[in-house]
Amino acid sequence: MTVAAQQGAQLRIGFLIDTEGPLRPWDARLLRQIGEDTLFNRGTVLVAGRAHVARMPAPELAGIERVNLKDANKVPALDVVLNFSAREAQPSNLQATRYGIWSLEHAGQLLGRGDEAAYRDSFRKRPGIAIDLVARGGAAGTARTIARAVFNRDAYIKDQQSAACEKAVALLAVELKRLAITGQLPNELVASNAIALSHSPLALMRHNASRLGPVMDKATKRARVAAGQRPLMWSLFVGQGMPGVSTMRDAIELKPAKGEFWADPFLFNRRGKTYVFFENYVYAEKRGKISVGVLNGTKFDVLGDVLDLGCHLSYPFIFEHGGDIFLMPEMSARRRVEIYRAVNFPLTWTLHASGLHGRSVADPVLFEDRGQWWLFANISETPFEDHCNELHAFIVDGPALRSITPHPLNPIVIGADSARNGGRIVRQGERLLRYAQHNMDGIYGRGLQVMDITRLDRDGYEEQLVESIAHTVKPGLIGIHHFDQCGDRFIFDGCRKFG
């Protein structure tokens, strides 16, 4: 139970808007989430413009007290005010708000209120879009960045702006929950580098020129496909010894069969043999299945298909517990998690358990640490069906999945730079390590981050970067997004632009 729940307290939240009318989709979604959480009290709608307070068409605001900021004596005491307006300056009669006025900002500009910052990120090809949560006034004093997340950039500004706004909802929601639980604002982060830009003709010309890139890429792609090449070809690489730049550079490639790519490999030792479970993507069927092979020295023999369920399957996380062998693949198309148990290893499996029904789940990992079972999974909560931005944790009872309790600070990691799982979670001495995808530069699976989980309990989660593994570890690759190790062998996948 959280501190706020124990004390029966609720965070009283106000919403600053300009005028009457429908809310933006991401603002409406955030407001619905706040309304569904018992930690919060949706206190007041504060109207900064000239709207008639009596008429508010947005259904999400129905039943909430409305006050015009011109009526200074009617503005109630609030803990936090969320800025849904276009106003960067804070009204003087909201100075007393306990924890200040919060706004989401990109390069010093209110998120979604213009595209100057998007011009910059587009034609300068920044690796990602950094979103800051800024608190002004209240206990924060002057403007103070209290949280930040980085999201992968998109080719087009329209997609980039709306996607960033939708993804940033989680950042604000989690920090509100953290404040409700702890009663304290986090330490200030390093300020963002805000660069002032103008809508100059030169800026517009540069931006429009940058939009030709995707068009030219499509033409190149068509020509190469016509010549028999496949775009974004993933294959597997096996190495020996401790993973590092030198050993990974010397890793031997396991080349996919014609018409396929191979990714998401997991190793499993059994009776002196090393098996590789992997996503086998068939281009003709436009979906993946789970296949398995065995390593014999430098030779790789594919034994056959493990699971082919008529929908896309990937990320065959395999583990052993209580004398049984289990397989938990990604199957976001089925909107749930399923765990299979080996009946006749390695090719025959039966459904053992399922959970998280109705959720769009990717790259799930189940593990036990210090007597507690955890399920980590990447869940898409936005209309964009993008699994790279939120890592959710659940307290579970083990492979049976009879009990699944979400962590109170879900999503525990936000941002495309490290949220998505890139392999199993392992304990090495005192360290609990998580391999995470680094999705930047407009590329899925650009590289890997090795994260050290420094806190994992029912009330909190913290991790820090230990090492980055770049796609350049192997010449010719544009991406690397999965790693696994078993004994003295390791395996990872790598992507070429064409293959």
Secondary structure, DSSP 8 states (H G I E B T S, - for coil): --HHHHHT--EEEEEEESSSS---HHHHHHHHHHHH-TTEEEEEEEE-SS--TT----GGGTTSEEEETT-GGG----SEEEE-SS--S--GGGTT-TT-EEEEEETTEETTS-SHHHHHHHHTT-SEEEEEEEEESGGG-S-EEEEEEEEE--SSHHHHHHHHHHHHHHHHHHHHHHHHHHSS----------------HHHHHHHHHHTHHHHHHHHHHHHHHHTT--EEEEEEEEEESS-SHHHHHT-EEE---TTEEEEEEEEEEETTEEEEEEEEEETTTTEEEEEEEEEETTEEEEEEEEE--SS--EEEEEEEETTEEEEEEE-GGGTSEEEEEEEETTTEEEEEEEE-TT--EEEEEEEEETTEEEEEEEE--STT---SSEEEEEEE-STT---EEE-TT-SSEESTTT-SEEEEEEEETTEEEEEEEE--TT-TT-EEEEEEEEEESSS-EEEEEEEEEEGGGSTT-SB---EEEETTEEEEEEEEEE-
